[in-house]
Amino acid sequence: MSQKALLVGSSFSAAPIFFAIKRRGIHVSVCGNQQTDPCHQYADASYYFDYSDRERLLDLVKSENFDFLVPSCNDYSYMSCAWVAERCGFAGFDAFDVATILHNKRYFREFMGKPSLPSPGAIRVSGDGLVDAEHLRYPLLVKPVDSFSGRGMTKVHKTEDLARAISDAVRGSRTSEALIEEFVEGNLHSHSAFVQDGEIVFDVFVDEFCTVYPYQVDCSNHPSFLPESIRQQVRESMSRLVEMLALCDGALHTQFIAEGERFWIIECMRRGPGDLYGSLITLSTGVDYIDLLVRPYLKESIPRGVTYETPKYFGRHTVSRAEPLVNFTFSCSVPARDLRIVALKSSGERLGAAPYDKLAILFAEYFSREDMREYTPRLASFISIQTPEEYRP
């Protein structure tokens, strides 16, 4: 009888994870409350409920005797899985208190301040909503402690706007908590590392851009234009973090802002990044990113010595809009050697406003490094979306 895995998450971002597990001959069940999600269509068995309900997820795991528990690409999935794993002994997860430090913005900022790892100054909002932000420098960024994709974030330039921003952030948090941090200027990047036996054995750097919604990445490219000096400093900081938290084997994905020879760590996560980030890396390098991601959950080691030769110049774009519309069709005119599109909505479906919805994920292989530098930050300008009223055959 084949081994059984439960994939906690059913969206398009979880699909590469599903197939990486399935290729191993494992029976894969999927948990998620949207019955029309892609992974439910592929699954050997499906369970339709909200996996942020940890008790219910625990009951399912116990009743079905799964051999493996695998999170998908969002914090709710990872944290529910980490909580269940601590009670059932599944592989690939840190202790729940360590997972909480990394996936809750309040605890992460508090932790980063102790070893003086480079990160923006920050304070959390007290229960009465009162804050003492006098020692912080404006502008400030106010965010829910459990937000993702930039949801609920506000940039504040003056004291009189702080209370409203805090209220918005608290309202956008499942735990009704907010964080205030100094806004740092610079360029946004990500560092995706894989840890084995306490060491980073493979990593990549990606340049990232927020062009439609201010705090949601919608354009990115690999390889990165970061200088080697910054790369090495980031690696050293992440190696320190791995040691201090005694992180288990697996992915450690980090977003940071760099300016000149300085950088600030914005957030870290143990889950896989969403929006098919792994496909960008695989298309560019030939390295199977998702295979590396799932290995620790399946009790497999991450191999040392993973390398790649000259990468291809690839950009990724999450197609979205600042205002809602009804999609009829869309087209892309980006100059590219190869263009691949993963459509997420059908003709006639409503596209909500960013950062709450997206139309498609686009991958473009550029002709040159110079094209990658020029076109990636403005990929949205090459997308034309026609609504039913605008379309003329």
C-alpha positions in Angstrom: 0.0 0.0 0.0 1.4 3.4 -1.0 2.2 6.1 1.6 -0.2 8.9 2.2 0.3 12.6 2.3 -2.0 15.5 3.2 -1.4 18.7 1.2 -2.8 21.6 3.2 -3.9 24.1 0.6 -5.6 23.7 -2.8 -4.9 26.8 -4.8 -2.9 27.1 -8.1 0.2 28.0 -6.0 0.0 24.6 -4.3 -0.3 22.7 -7.7 3.5 22.3 -8.2 3.8 21.0 -4.7 1.0 18.5 -5.3 2.8 17.1 -8.4 6.2 17.0 -6.7 4.7 14.7 -4.1 2.6 12.7 -6.6 5.7 11.9 -8.7 7.0 9.9 -5.8 4.1 7.5 -6.0 2.5 8.9 -2.9 -1.3 9.0 -2.4 -2.0 12.7 -2.0 -5.1 14.1 -0.2 -5.9 17.8 -0.4 -7.4 20.1 2.2 -9.0 23.4 1.4 -12.5 25.0 1.5 -12.8 26.1 -2.2 -14.1 23.0 -4.0 -13.3 24.5 -7.5 -9.5 25.0 -6.6 -7.1 23.3 -9.0 -5.6 20.8 -6.5 -9.0 19.4 -5.6 -9.3 18.4 -9.3 -6.1 16.4 -9.1 -6.4 14.9 -5.6 -6.8 11.3 -4.7 -9.1 12.5 -1.9 -10.4 15.9 -0.9 -11.4 17.5 2.4 -13.4 20.8 2.2 -12.9 23.0 5.2 -10.9 26.0 6.4 -7.5 24.6 7.4 -6.9 27.6 9.8 -9.1 25.6 12.1 -6.2 23.7 13.7 -8.4 21.4 15.8 -10.3 20.2 12.8 -7.1 19.6 10.9 -5.7 17.7 13.8 -8.8 15.5 13.9 -8.5 14.8 10.2 -4.8 13.9 10.5 -5.4 11.5 13.4 -8.4 9.8 11.7 -6.7 9.2 8.3 -3.2 8.2 9.6 -1.2 10.2 7.0 2.5 9.5 6.7 3.3 13.1 5.7 1.9 16.5 6.3 2.9 19.2 3.7 2.0 22.9 3.8 1.2 25.0 0.8 2.2 28.7 0.2 0.6 30.8 2.8 1.1 31.4 6.5 -2.2 30.0 7.7 -1.4 26.7 6.1 2.1 26.6 7.5 1.1 27.6 11.0 -1.7 25.1 11.2 0.6 22.4 9.9 3.3 23.3 12.4 0.8 23.2 15.3 -0.4 19.7 14.2 3.1 18.5 13.5 4.2 19.3 17.1 1.4 17.0 18.3 1.8 14.2 15.8 5.6 14.2 15.1 5.5 15.0 11.3 8.9 15.8 9.7 10.0 19.1 8.3 8.6 21.5 10.9 10.3 23.7 13.5 8.9 23.8 17.0 5.7 25.8 17.1 7.1 28.6 19.1 10.0 29.0 16.6 7.5 29.0 13.7 5.5 31.7 15.5 8.6 33.9 15.8 9.1 33.7 12.0 5.5 34.0 10.9 4.2 36.7 13.2 5.5 40.1 12.4 5.4 41.3 16.0 7.4 38.4 17.4 9.8 38.5 14.4 10.6 42.2 15.0 11.1 41.6 18.7 13.5 38.7 17.9 15.4 40.6 15.3 16.1 43.4 17.8 17.9 41.1 20.2 20.8 39.8 18.1 20.9 43.2 16.3 20.3 41.6 12.9 19.6 44.4 10.3 15.9 45.2 10.3 13.7 48.4 10.6 13.0 49.8 14.0 9.5 48.8 15.1 7.0 48.7 18.0 3.7 46.8 18.4 0.4 48.5 19.2 -0.8 47.9 22.8 -4.2 46.6 23.6 -5.7 50.0 24.1 -4.5 51.2 20.8 -2.1 53.8 22.3 1.5 53.9 21.1 4.7 55.6 21.8 6.3 56.1 18.4 8.3 59.2 19.3 11.6 57.4 18.9 10.7 56.1 15.4 11.4 58.2 12.4 8.7 59.1 9.9 7.6 57.9 7.5 6.2 54.8 9.2 4.6 51.6 7.9 1.6 50.3 9.8 0.7 46.7 9.2 -1.3 43.8 10.7 1.0 41.3 12.5 -0.4 38.4 10.4 -0.8 40.1 7.0 0.5 38.9 3.6 0.6 40.4 0.1 0.6 43.8 1.6 -2.9 43.6 2.9 -3.9 46.2 5.5 -0.6 48.2 5.2 -0.5 52.0 5.3 2.5 54.4 4.9 2.2 57.2 7.4 4.0 60.5 7.0 2.6 62.5 10.0 1.4 61.8 13.5 -2.2 62.9 12.9 -2.6 60.0 10.4 -1.3 57.3 12.7 -4.5 56.5 14.5 -6.5 55.7 11.4 -3.7 53.6 10.0 -3.6 51.6 13.2 -7.3 51.1 13.1 -7.1 49.8 9.5 -4.3 47.4 10.4 -6.1 46.0 13.5 -9.2 45.5 11.5 -7.2 43.6 8.9 -5.6 41.2 11.4 -7.2 37.9 12.5 -5.7 38.6 16.0 -6.5 42.3 16.0 -2.9 43.2 16.4 -0.8 45.8 14.5 2.9 46.6 14.1 4.4 50.0 13.4 7.9 50.1 11.8 10.2 52.6 10.2 9.8 52.8 6.5 13.2 52.2 4.8 14.0 53.3 1.3 15.7 51.0 -1.2 15.2 48.2 -3.6 13.2 45.1 -2.7 14.7 41.6 -3.1 14.2 38.0 -1.9 16.6 35.4 -0.7 15.5 31.8 -1.0 17.8 29.4 0.9 17.7 25.7 1.6 19.0 24.5 5.0 20.4 21.0 5.6 22.0 20.1 9.0 22.1 23.7 10.1 23.9 25.0 6.9 22.6 26.8 3.8 23.4 24.4 1.0 21.7 26.2 -1.9 20.3 29.7 -2.4 19.1 32.2 -5.0 18.5 35.9 -5.0 15.6 37.6 -6.9 14.8 41.3 -7.6 11.2 42.2 -6.8 9.0 45.2 -7.6 5.6 46.4 -6.4 4.0 48.2 -9.4 0.2 47.9 -9.0 -0.4 47.8 -5.3 2.3 49.5 -3.1 3.2 46.5 -0.9 2.4 43.5 -3.0 5.2 42.0 -5.3 3.8 41.7 -8.8 7.1 41.7 -10.9 10.3 39.9 -10.3 13.4 38.6 -12.1 16.2 36.0 -11.9 19.1 36.4 -11.9 19.4 39.3 -9.6 21.4 42.5 -10.1 22.5 42.5 -6.4 26.2 43.0 -5.8 28.1 40.0 -4.3 28.9 42.0 -1.2 25.2 42.3 -0.2 24.5 38.7 -1.1 27.3 37.6 1.2 26.0 39.8 4.1 22.5 38.4 3.7 23.8 34.8 3.7 25.8 35.5 6.9 22.7 37.0 8.6 20.5 34.1 7.6 23.2 31.6 8.8 23.1 33.4 12.1 19.3 33.2 12.3 19.4 29.4 11.4 21.9 28.9 14.3 20.1 31.0 16.8 16.7 29.4 16.2 18.1 25.9 15.6 16.0 25.7 12.4 15.2 22.3 11.0 16.0 21.3 7.4 14.0 23.0 4.7 13.4 26.3 2.9 14.1 29.7 4.5 12.6 32.5 2.4 13.5 36.1 3.2 12.4 39.5 1.8 14.8 42.4 2.4 15.4 45.9 1.2 18.9 47.0 0.0 20.3 50.4 -0.6 24.0 50.8 -1.4 26.0 48.6 1.0 23.2 48.4 3.6 20.2 46.1 3.8 17.2 45.6 6.2 15.5 42.2 6.7 11.7 42.7 6.3 10.4 39.2 6.8 11.3 35.5 6.9 9.2 32.4 6.4 9.7 28.6 6.3 6.8 28.0 3.9 7.2 28.2 0.1 6.6 31.6 -1.5 3.4 31.9 -3.5 2.5 33.0 -7.0 4.7 30.3 -8.6 8.0 31.8 -7.4 9.5 28.3 -7.6 8.7 28.2 -11.3 10.7 31.4 -11.9 13.7 29.8 -10.3 13.3 26.5 -12.2 12.8 28.2 -15.6 15.9 30.4 -15.0 18.3 27.9 -13.5 17.0 24.4 -14.3 17.1 23.5 -10.6 13.8 21.9 -9.4 12.9 24.4 -6.6 9.8 22.6 -5.6 11.5 19.3 -5.3 14.0 20.9 -2.8 11.0 22.5 -1.0 9.1 19.2 -0.4 12.0 17.0 0.6 12.1 17.6 4.4 8.3 17.0 4.7 8.8 13.6 3.0 11.8 12.7 5.2 14.3 13.2 2.4 17.5 15.2 2.8 18.3 18.2 0.7 21.4 17.4 -1.5 24.5 19.4 -1.1 26.3 20.7 -4.2 23.2 21.7 -6.2 24.5 24.1 -8.8 23.5 25.6 -12.1 25.5 27.1 -15.0 24.6 30.4 -16.7 21.0 31.1 -15.9 18.4 32.2 -18.4 17.0 35.7 -18.0 13.5 35.3 -16.7 10.8 37.7 -15.4 7.6 36.8 -13.6 4.5 39.0 -13.5 1.3 38.6 -11.4 -1.4 40.2 -13.5 -3.7 42.4 -11.4 -5.4 45.7 -11.5 -5.9 48.6 -9.0 -9.6 48.6 -9.8 -12.1 45.7 -10.2 -13.3 44.7 -13.6 -14.8 41.8 -15.5 -12.3 40.0 -17.7 -13.3 39.1 -21.2 -9.8 38.4 -22.6 -6.3 39.8 -22.2 -3.1 39.9 -24.3 0.6 40.5 -23.7 3.2 42.3 -25.9 6.3 42.0 -23.8 9.4 41.5 -26.0 10.5 38.0 -25.1 12.2 34.9 -26.4 9.6 32.7 -24.7 6.4 33.6 -23.0 4.3 31.3 -20.7 1.0 32.3 -19.1 -0.9 30.5 -16.3 -4.5 31.8 -16.5 -6.3 32.0 -13.2 -9.7 33.3 -14.4 -11.9 32.5 -17.3 -13.6 34.9 -19.7 -16.5 36.6 -17.9 -15.1 36.2 -14.4 -14.8 39.2 -12.2 -11.3 40.4 -11.2 -11.2 42.0 -7.8 -8.8 44.8 -7.0 -5.2 44.2 -6.0 -4.0 42.9 -3.6 -7.0 40.6 -3.2 -7.2 39.1 -6.6 -5.1 38.2 -9.7 -5.8 37.3 -13.3 -2.8 35.3 -14.4 0.9 34.6 -13.8 3.2 35.4 -16.7 6.8 34.2 -17.2 8.9 35.9 -19.9 12.4 34.7 -21.0 14.2 37.8 -22.2 16.7 38.1 -25.0 19.4 39.7 -22.8 20.3 40.8 -19.3 19.7 44.4 -20.4 16.2 43.5 -21.5 15.5 41.9 -18.1 16.6 45.1 -16.3 14.5 47.3 -18.5 11.3 45.4 -18.9 10.8 43.6 -15.5 9.7 46.7 -13.5 7.1 47.6 -16.1 5.7 44.3 -17.1 2.2 45.5 -16.2 2.4 48.0 -19.0 2.6 45.2 -21.6 -0.7 43.6 -20.5 -3.9 44.7 -22.1 -7.2 43.5 -20.5 -10.4 43.8 -22.4 -13.8 43.9 -20.6 -17.0 42.6 -22.3 -18.0 46.2 -23.1 -14.6 47.0 -24.7 -14.0 43.8 -26.7 -14.5 44.0 -30.5 -13.7 40.9 -32.5 
